[in-house]
Amino acid sequence: MRVDYAGGGVSAPPRVLVVAGSDSGGGAGIQADIKTLSALGVYAMTAVTAITVQNTQGVTAVHAIPPELVAAQMRACLEDIGADAIKLGMLHSAALIEAVGQVLAAYPDIPVIADPVMVAKGGAALLQSEAVGALAHHILPRSHLITPNTEEAAVLLGSAIADESDLEQAAVQLLARFNTSVLLKGGHLEGNGVLNLLLQPGKDAEQFVSPRLDTRHTHGTGCTLASAIAAGVAASLTLPEAVERGCRFVHAGIANAPGFGQGHGPIDHLSTRFRLESAG
């Protein structure tokens, strides 16, 4: 809810707490989350789960933050500033997932947008294999929306998603298993368009299609999309409205990527704000 503050008639921005890892290259993780939320007029708070050594060519080291310290960061923000939505990214280990789940249980009314980050763009594992079960038990059923890509969905379901015809079936299975809304992202599939499929309990599936851009500069798109959706949810948009705006934000960011790095380069986050405003 937006409220007046300081008696000045100025509307305070929505608040989003991001629980995710740090990307030293600035294209994904906490850095992409803060840029996205700021571009969309949201106040961003963070609980850092891991420090990664990475650039556009890949991740070379991960230093996990102790679970109790991550939980303390979350509580410090929630007990003082509060949040209108929580966005989850890289959680890394079962112990961390359990600690985050305990904090979420104390704040059941705050919608959670969970991006089940498992593998970096360059192929490095960001979620320990033994932590998948913890994620499925402690986090995904508590979420307002989960945003897996097809590879992450395949891990959660134990079966591959080969093409767009498999997307809706997989989304139905995910919704049934976790009893929550699902945005299944089809960016890893072949095709001229990128199909993202939203399925909410008791509603028909909704498709969001963006033209596919021929570029290697797509680092951080999953983090960015989940944060953009969290921004919309925090501002009281409906899920379809938040997803539509988020997809538009990411597409504009890819189209206007700065071209940095020799590998999977970052997208543009900040100037996208003005293109979105001009597009209505």
LUMTOR-903070 format. One record per residue (C-alpha): residue number from 1; residue in three letters; x, y negated, z. Coordinates in nm, 2 decimals. Example, Ala and Ser with C-alpha at 12.3 -4.5 7.8 and 13.67 -1.06 7.14 Angstrom:
2
{site 1 "ALA" {1.23 0.45 0.78}}
{site 2 "SER" {1.37 0.11 0.71}}
! end
This chain:
280
{site 1 "MET" {0.00 0.00 0.00}}
{site 2 "ARG" {0.13 -0.35 -0.09}}
{site 3 "VAL" {0.10 -0.60 0.19}}
{site 4 "ASP" {0.16 -0.97 0.25}}
{site 5 "TYR" {0.47 -1.04 0.46}}
{site 6 "ALA" {0.62 -1.34 0.64}}
{site 7 "GLY" {0.30 -1.53 0.60}}
{site 8 "GLY" {0.40 -1.65 0.26}}
{site 9 "GLY" {0.15 -1.47 0.05}}
{site 10 "VAL" {0.42 -1.27 -0.12}}
{site 11 "SER" {0.34 -0.91 -0.19}}
{site 12 "ALA" {0.59 -0.66 -0.05}}
{site 13 "PRO" {0.72 -0.40 -0.30}}
{site 14 "PRO" {0.64 -0.04 -0.27}}
{site 15 "ARG" {0.90 0.17 -0.08}}
{site 16 "VAL" {1.06 0.49 -0.19}}
{site 17 "LEU" {1.30 0.71 0.00}}
{site 18 "VAL" {1.54 0.90 -0.22}}
{site 19 "VAL" {1.70 1.22 -0.08}}
{site 20 "ALA" {1.97 1.32 -0.34}}
{site 21 "GLY" {2.33 1.35 -0.42}}
{site 22 "SER" {2.57 1.07 -0.53}}
{site 23 "ASP" {2.71 1.07 -0.88}}
{site 24 "SER" {3.04 0.89 -0.90}}
{site 25 "GLY" {2.99 0.82 -1.27}}
{site 26 "GLY" {2.67 0.63 -1.20}}
{site 27 "GLY" {2.45 0.81 -1.45}}
{site 28 "ALA" {2.25 1.05 -1.23}}
{site 29 "GLY" {2.17 1.12 -0.87}}
{site 30 "ILE" {2.13 0.84 -0.61}}
{site 31 "GLN" {2.28 0.58 -0.85}}
{site 32 "ALA" {2.03 0.65 -1.12}}
{site 33 "ASP" {1.75 0.66 -0.87}}
{site 34 "ILE" {1.83 0.32 -0.72}}
{site 35 "LYS" {1.86 0.16 -1.07}}
{site 36 "THR" {1.53 0.31 -1.18}}
{site 37 "LEU" {1.34 0.21 -0.87}}
{site 38 "SER" {1.48 -0.14 -0.88}}
{site 39 "ALA" {1.39 -0.19 -1.25}}
{site 40 "LEU" {1.04 -0.09 -1.16}}
{site 41 "GLY" {1.01 -0.33 -0.87}}
{site 42 "VAL" {1.04 -0.08 -0.59}}
{site 43 "TYR" {1.24 -0.10 -0.27}}
{site 44 "ALA" {1.48 0.20 -0.27}}
{site 45 "MET" {1.62 0.37 0.04}}
{site 46 "THR" {1.85 0.67 0.04}}
{site 47 "ALA" {1.95 0.97 0.23}}
{site 48 "VAL" {2.27 1.10 0.06}}
{site 49 "THR" {2.29 1.48 0.05}}
{site 50 "ALA" {2.63 1.53 -0.12}}
{site 51 "ILE" {2.91 1.34 -0.27}}
{site 52 "THR" {3.00 1.47 -0.62}}
{site 53 "VAL" {3.31 1.40 -0.82}}
{site 54 "GLN" {3.18 1.36 -1.17}}
{site 55 "ASN" {3.17 1.16 -1.49}}
{site 56 "THR" {3.01 1.22 -1.83}}
{site 57 "GLN" {3.22 1.53 -1.89}}
{site 58 "GLY" {3.11 1.72 -1.58}}
{site 59 "VAL" {3.13 1.78 -1.21}}
{site 60 "THR" {3.46 1.88 -1.07}}
{site 61 "ALA" {3.39 1.88 -0.69}}
{site 62 "VAL" {3.10 1.86 -0.44}}
{site 63 "HIS" {3.13 1.76 -0.08}}
{site 64 "ALA" {2.81 1.84 0.11}}
{site 65 "ILE" {2.68 1.61 0.38}}
{site 66 "PRO" {2.59 1.80 0.70}}
{site 67 "PRO" {2.22 1.88 0.71}}
{site 68 "GLU" {2.17 1.71 1.05}}
{site 69 "LEU" {2.32 1.38 0.91}}
{site 70 "VAL" {2.09 1.40 0.60}}
{site 71 "ALA" {1.79 1.45 0.83}}
{site 72 "ALA" {1.90 1.16 1.05}}
{site 73 "GLN" {1.93 0.93 0.74}}
{site 74 "MET" {1.57 1.02 0.65}}
{site 75 "ARG" {1.44 0.96 0.99}}
{site 76 "ALA" {1.62 0.63 1.03}}
{site 77 "CYS" {1.44 0.50 0.71}}
{site 78 "LEU" {1.10 0.65 0.78}}
{site 79 "GLU" {1.08 0.55 1.15}}
{site 80 "ASP" {1.17 0.19 1.08}}
{site 81 "ILE" {1.09 0.08 0.72}}
{site 82 "GLY" {0.85 0.35 0.62}}
{site 83 "ALA" {0.79 0.49 0.27}}
{site 84 "ASP" {0.51 0.50 0.02}}
{site 85 "ALA" {0.67 0.80 -0.16}}
{site 86 "ILE" {0.97 1.03 -0.12}}
{site 87 "LYS" {1.18 1.15 -0.41}}
{site 88 "LEU" {1.39 1.46 -0.37}}
{site 89 "GLY" {1.68 1.55 -0.59}}
{site 90 "MET" {1.99 1.76 -0.52}}
{site 91 "LEU" {1.95 1.95 -0.20}}
{site 92 "HIS" {2.24 2.20 -0.26}}
{site 93 "SER" {2.20 2.45 0.03}}
{site 94 "ALA" {1.94 2.65 0.22}}
{site 95 "ALA" {2.04 2.49 0.55}}
{site 96 "LEU" {1.99 2.14 0.40}}
{site 97 "ILE" {1.66 2.24 0.25}}
{site 98 "GLU" {1.54 2.36 0.59}}
{site 99 "ALA" {1.65 2.03 0.76}}
{site 100 "VAL" {1.48 1.82 0.49}}
{site 101 "GLY" {1.16 2.03 0.51}}
{site 102 "GLN" {1.14 1.97 0.89}}
{site 103 "VAL" {1.15 1.60 0.84}}
{site 104 "LEU" {0.88 1.62 0.56}}
{site 105 "ALA" {0.66 1.82 0.79}}
{site 106 "ALA" {0.65 1.52 1.03}}
{site 107 "TYR" {0.53 1.29 0.75}}
{site 108 "PRO" {0.26 1.49 0.57}}
{site 109 "ASP" {0.08 1.19 0.43}}
{site 110 "ILE" {0.37 1.06 0.23}}
{site 111 "PRO" {0.36 1.20 -0.13}}
{site 112 "VAL" {0.68 1.39 -0.22}}
{site 113 "ILE" {0.81 1.40 -0.58}}
{site 114 "ALA" {1.05 1.70 -0.59}}
{site 115 "ASP" {1.29 1.74 -0.88}}
{site 116 "PRO" {1.43 2.09 -0.82}}
{site 117 "VAL" {1.79 2.01 -0.94}}
{site 118 "MET" {1.99 2.32 -1.00}}
{site 119 "VAL" {2.25 2.26 -1.27}}
{site 120 "ALA" {2.43 1.94 -1.38}}
{site 121 "LYS" {2.41 1.84 -1.75}}
{site 122 "GLY" {2.76 1.98 -1.80}}
{site 123 "GLY" {2.67 2.31 -1.65}}
{site 124 "ALA" {2.80 2.29 -1.29}}
{site 125 "ALA" {2.58 2.45 -1.02}}
{site 126 "LEU" {2.42 2.19 -0.79}}
{site 127 "LEU" {2.20 2.43 -0.60}}
{site 128 "GLN" {2.35 2.74 -0.44}}
{site 129 "SER" {2.18 3.06 -0.57}}
{site 130 "GLU" {2.08 3.17 -0.22}}
{site 131 "ALA" {1.90 2.84 -0.17}}
{site 132 "VAL" {1.64 2.89 -0.44}}
{site 133 "GLY" {1.42 3.09 -0.20}}
{site 134 "ALA" {1.44 2.82 0.06}}
{site 135 "LEU" {1.35 2.55 -0.19}}
{site 136 "ALA" {1.04 2.76 -0.30}}
{site 137 "HIS" {0.94 2.81 0.07}}
{site 138 "HIS" {1.02 2.48 0.24}}
{site 139 "ILE" {1.00 2.21 -0.02}}
{site 140 "LEU" {0.79 2.29 -0.34}}
{site 141 "PRO" {0.46 2.38 -0.16}}
{site 142 "ARG" {0.48 2.05 0.04}}
{site 143 "SER" {0.53 1.84 -0.27}}
{site 144 "HIS" {0.27 1.61 -0.44}}
{site 145 "LEU" {0.44 1.69 -0.77}}
{site 146 "ILE" {0.73 1.91 -0.88}}
{site 147 "THR" {0.93 1.82 -1.20}}
{site 148 "PRO" {1.13 2.12 -1.32}}
{site 149 "ASN" {1.28 2.15 -1.66}}
{site 150 "THR" {1.23 2.48 -1.85}}
{site 151 "GLU" {1.56 2.63 -1.72}}
{site 152 "GLU" {1.47 2.55 -1.36}}
{site 153 "ALA" {1.12 2.68 -1.41}}
{site 154 "ALA" {1.27 3.01 -1.55}}
{site 155 "VAL" {1.47 3.05 -1.23}}
{site 156 "LEU" {1.17 2.98 -1.01}}
{site 157 "LEU" {0.94 3.22 -1.20}}
{site 158 "GLY" {1.20 3.48 -1.30}}
{site 159 "SER" {1.11 3.47 -1.67}}
{site 160 "ALA" {1.24 3.26 -1.96}}
{site 161 "ILE" {1.05 2.99 -2.14}}
{site 162 "ALA" {1.14 3.02 -2.51}}
{site 163 "ASP" {0.92 2.76 -2.68}}
{site 164 "GLU" {0.64 2.51 -2.63}}
{site 165 "SER" {0.38 2.78 -2.64}}
{site 166 "ASP" {0.52 2.92 -2.32}}
{site 167 "LEU" {0.50 2.58 -2.14}}
{site 168 "GLU" {0.14 2.58 -2.03}}
{site 169 "GLN" {0.15 2.94 -1.91}}
{site 170 "ALA" {0.46 2.87 -1.71}}
{site 171 "ALA" {0.30 2.55 -1.56}}
{site 172 "VAL" {-0.01 2.75 -1.46}}
{site 173 "GLN" {0.21 3.00 -1.29}}
{site 174 "LEU" {0.40 2.73 -1.10}}
{site 175 "LEU" {0.08 2.56 -0.99}}
{site 176 "ALA" {-0.06 2.89 -0.87}}
{site 177 "ARG" {0.26 2.98 -0.68}}
{site 178 "PHE" {0.32 2.65 -0.51}}
{site 179 "ASN" {-0.03 2.50 -0.51}}
{site 180 "THR" {0.08 2.16 -0.63}}
{site 181 "SER" {0.09 1.95 -0.94}}
{site 182 "VAL" {0.35 2.04 -1.20}}
{site 183 "LEU" {0.53 1.83 -1.46}}
{site 184 "LEU" {0.71 2.09 -1.67}}
{site 185 "LYS" {0.97 1.91 -1.89}}
{site 186 "GLY" {1.04 2.05 -2.24}}
{site 187 "GLY" {1.35 1.85 -2.33}}
{site 188 "HIS" {1.57 2.16 -2.35}}
{site 189 "LEU" {1.34 2.32 -2.61}}
{site 190 "GLU" {1.37 2.28 -2.99}}
{site 191 "GLY" {1.15 2.04 -3.18}}
{site 192 "ASN" {1.11 1.69 -3.32}}
{site 193 "GLY" {0.93 1.58 -3.01}}
{site 194 "VAL" {0.99 1.62 -2.64}}
{site 195 "LEU" {0.69 1.77 -2.47}}
{site 196 "ASN" {0.63 1.71 -2.10}}
{site 197 "LEU" {0.33 1.90 -1.97}}
{site 198 "LEU" {0.14 1.78 -1.66}}
{site 199 "LEU" {-0.09 2.02 -1.48}}
{site 200 "GLN" {-0.29 1.92 -1.17}}
{site 201 "PRO" {-0.51 2.15 -0.96}}
{site 202 "GLY" {-0.85 2.18 -1.10}}
{site 203 "LYS" {-0.78 1.97 -1.41}}
{site 204 "ASP" {-0.69 2.03 -1.77}}
{site 205 "ALA" {-0.33 2.01 -1.88}}
{site 206 "GLU" {-0.21 1.68 -2.02}}
{site 207 "GLN" {0.06 1.64 -2.28}}
{site 208 "PHE" {0.32 1.36 -2.29}}
{site 209 "VAL" {0.52 1.36 -2.62}}
{site 210 "SER" {0.82 1.14 -2.69}}
{site 211 "PRO" {1.01 1.14 -3.02}}
{site 212 "ARG" {1.33 1.33 -2.98}}
{site 213 "LEU" {1.64 1.12 -3.02}}
{site 214 "ASP" {1.96 1.26 -3.17}}
{site 215 "THR" {2.21 1.16 -2.90}}
{site 216 "ARG" {2.44 1.30 -2.64}}
{site 217 "HIS" {2.37 1.02 -2.40}}
{site 218 "THR" {2.10 1.18 -2.18}}
{site 219 "HIS" {2.28 1.22 -1.85}}
{site 220 "GLY" {2.05 1.16 -1.55}}
{site 221 "THR" {1.72 1.18 -1.74}}
{site 222 "GLY" {1.57 1.42 -1.50}}
{site 223 "CYS" {1.66 1.21 -1.19}}
{site 224 "THR" {1.54 0.90 -1.37}}
{site 225 "LEU" {1.20 1.04 -1.47}}
{site 226 "ALA" {1.13 1.18 -1.12}}
{site 227 "SER" {1.22 0.84 -0.96}}
{site 228 "ALA" {1.01 0.65 -1.22}}
{site 229 "ILE" {0.72 0.87 -1.13}}
{site 230 "ALA" {0.78 0.82 -0.76}}
{site 231 "ALA" {0.78 0.45 -0.82}}
{site 232 "GLY" {0.44 0.48 -0.99}}
{site 233 "VAL" {0.29 0.69 -0.71}}
{site 234 "ALA" {0.42 0.45 -0.45}}
{site 235 "ALA" {0.25 0.17 -0.63}}
{site 236 "SER" {-0.08 0.37 -0.63}}
{site 237 "LEU" {-0.08 0.47 -0.99}}
{site 238 "THR" {-0.25 0.80 -1.07}}
{site 239 "LEU" {-0.02 1.09 -1.16}}
{site 240 "PRO" {-0.10 1.07 -1.53}}
{site 241 "GLU" {-0.04 0.69 -1.53}}
{site 242 "ALA" {0.29 0.74 -1.34}}
{site 243 "VAL" {0.40 1.01 -1.57}}
{site 244 "GLU" {0.32 0.82 -1.88}}
{site 245 "ARG" {0.51 0.51 -1.77}}
{site 246 "GLY" {0.80 0.73 -1.65}}
{site 247 "CYS" {0.83 0.90 -1.99}}
{site 248 "ARG" {0.82 0.57 -2.16}}
{site 249 "PHE" {1.09 0.44 -1.93}}
{site 250 "VAL" {1.32 0.73 -1.99}}
{site 251 "HIS" {1.27 0.72 -2.37}}
{site 252 "ALA" {1.36 0.35 -2.38}}
{site 253 "GLY" {1.66 0.42 -2.16}}
{site 254 "ILE" {1.79 0.69 -2.40}}
{site 255 "ALA" {1.72 0.47 -2.70}}
{site 256 "ASN" {1.93 0.19 -2.55}}
{site 257 "ALA" {2.21 0.39 -2.39}}
{site 258 "PRO" {2.53 0.20 -2.36}}
{site 259 "GLY" {2.74 0.47 -2.51}}
{site 260 "PHE" {2.98 0.51 -2.22}}
{site 261 "GLY" {3.20 0.82 -2.17}}
{site 262 "GLN" {3.32 1.11 -2.38}}
{site 263 "GLY" {3.06 1.36 -2.27}}
{site 264 "HIS" {2.69 1.34 -2.18}}
{site 265 "GLY" {2.67 0.96 -2.13}}
{site 266 "PRO" {2.43 0.77 -1.91}}
{site 267 "ILE" {2.11 0.61 -2.03}}
{site 268 "ASP" {2.02 0.24 -1.98}}
{site 269 "HIS" {1.82 0.18 -1.67}}
{site 270 "LEU" {1.80 -0.19 -1.58}}
{site 271 "SER" {1.72 -0.38 -1.90}}
{site 272 "THR" {1.44 -0.12 -1.96}}
{site 273 "ARG" {1.23 -0.33 -1.72}}
{site 274 "PHE" {1.18 -0.61 -1.97}}
{site 275 "ARG" {1.09 -0.38 -2.25}}
{site 276 "LEU" {0.83 -0.21 -2.04}}
{site 277 "GLU" {0.68 -0.54 -1.93}}
{site 278 "SER" {0.66 -0.66 -2.29}}
{site 279 "ALA" {0.49 -0.34 -2.39}}
{site 280 "GLY" {0.23 -0.38 -2.13}}
! end
